[in-house]
Amino acid sequence: MSMFYRRGLLVCLLSAGLMSTQAAIAAPQAEGSKSDIAVPAGGALSESEIIILLQAKVPLELIAKFVTIRGVSFVSTKDSSKRIISSGGDVSLIGTVNLNQKDDAVVLADAGGKKKK
């Protein structure tokens, strides 16, 4: 749990849970309220961190915002895309992951003989 706290993901999970609770109790909130959450500083997200956020029912828009700002530390493949979609992600999130891959992850994958698609 301390790893997630350091990376700022615990803040995201708590914020999403708080927002869900407030939305259930109060009147419907404005449409743009999810985008008002600030993304805490931290490194690029791993595939497992994205899957954990999906399993925790964090809204897809918020996960996409994390990916856009922080990037991802893995090369997106068909298998990783299938795992993200089976965990609750959608095609839009996969596209965001593909657009925000960190250059060092792509270089490492190319050096290992894998090609980025």
C-alpha positions in Angstrom: 0.0 0.0 0.0 2.9 2.4 0.7 4.0 2.0 -3.0 0.7 3.3 -4.2 0.7 6.1 -1.7 4.2 7.3 -2.9 3.1 7.2 -6.5 0.0 9.3 -5.9 -2.4 6.5 -6.8 -3.9 6.3 -3.3 -4.9 10.0 -3.6 -6.6 9.1 -6.9 -8.5 6.2 -5.4 -9.5 8.2 -2.4 -10.6 11.1 -4.5 -12.6 8.9 -6.8 -14.3 7.2 -3.8 -15.1 10.5 -2.2 -16.5 11.8 -5.5 -18.7 8.7 -5.8 -20.0 9.1 -2.2 -20.7 12.8 -2.6 -22.5 12.2 -5.9 -24.7 9.6 -4.3 -25.6 11.8 -1.4 -25.9 15.3 -3.0 -27.6 16.5 -6.1 -26.1 15.6 -9.4 -22.8 17.4 -10.0 -21.6 19.4 -13.0 -20.3 17.3 -15.9 -16.7 18.7 -15.7 -16.2 17.9 -12.0 -14.0 14.8 -12.7 -11.5 16.8 -14.7 -11.1 19.2 -11.7 -9.0 16.5 -9.8 -5.3 17.4 -10.0 -3.0 14.5 -10.9 -0.2 14.2 -8.3 3.4 14.2 -9.4 5.0 10.8 -10.0 6.5 8.5 -12.5 4.9 6.8 -15.5 2.2 4.3 -14.8 2.8 0.6 -15.3 0.3 -1.8 -16.8 -0.5 -3.3 -13.4 -1.2 0.1 -11.9 -3.7 0.9 -14.7 -5.4 -2.5 -14.1 -5.6 -1.8 -10.3 -7.2 1.6 -11.0 -9.7 -0.1 -13.3 -10.5 -2.8 -10.8 -11.0 -0.1 -8.1 -13.7 1.4 -10.4 -11.8 4.7 -10.9 -13.6 6.5 -13.7 -12.1 5.9 -17.2 -11.8 9.7 -17.8 -9.6 10.0 -14.6 -7.4 7.1 -15.6 -7.0 8.6 -19.1 -6.0 11.9 -17.4 -3.3 10.1 -15.4 -2.0 8.4 -18.5 -1.9 11.6 -20.5 0.0 13.6 -17.8 2.3 10.9 -16.5 2.6 8.5 -19.5 3.1 4.8 -19.3 6.2 2.8 -18.6 5.4 -0.2 -20.9 5.0 -0.8 -24.5 1.4 -1.5 -25.5 0.9 -4.8 -27.2 -2.2 -6.8 -28.2 -1.9 -8.8 -25.0 -1.6 -5.8 -22.7 -4.6 -4.1 -24.5 -6.7 -7.2 -24.0 -5.8 -7.3 -20.3 -6.7 -3.6 -19.9 -10.0 -4.1 -21.7 -10.9 -7.2 -19.8 -10.3 -5.3 -16.5 -12.9 -2.6 -17.5 -10.9 -0.3 -19.9 -12.2 0.8 -23.3 -10.8 1.5 -26.7 -10.3 5.1 -25.9 -8.1 4.3 -22.9 -6.0 1.9 -25.1 -5.6 4.8 -27.6 -4.5 7.1 -24.8 -2.0 4.5 -23.6 -0.6 4.1 -27.1 -0.1 7.9 -27.5 1.6 8.3 -24.2 4.2 5.6 -24.1 7.5 6.9 -22.7 10.4 6.9 -25.2 12.7 4.8 -23.0 10.1 2.0 -22.8 9.9 1.9 -26.6 13.7 1.9 -27.0 14.0 -1.0 -24.5 11.4 -3.0 -26.3 13.1 -2.4 -29.7 16.4 -3.4 -28.2 14.8 -6.7 -27.0 13.7 -7.6 -30.5 10.1 -6.5 -30.1 8.6 -4.0 -32.5 6.1 -1.3 -31.4 2.9 -1.6 -33.4 
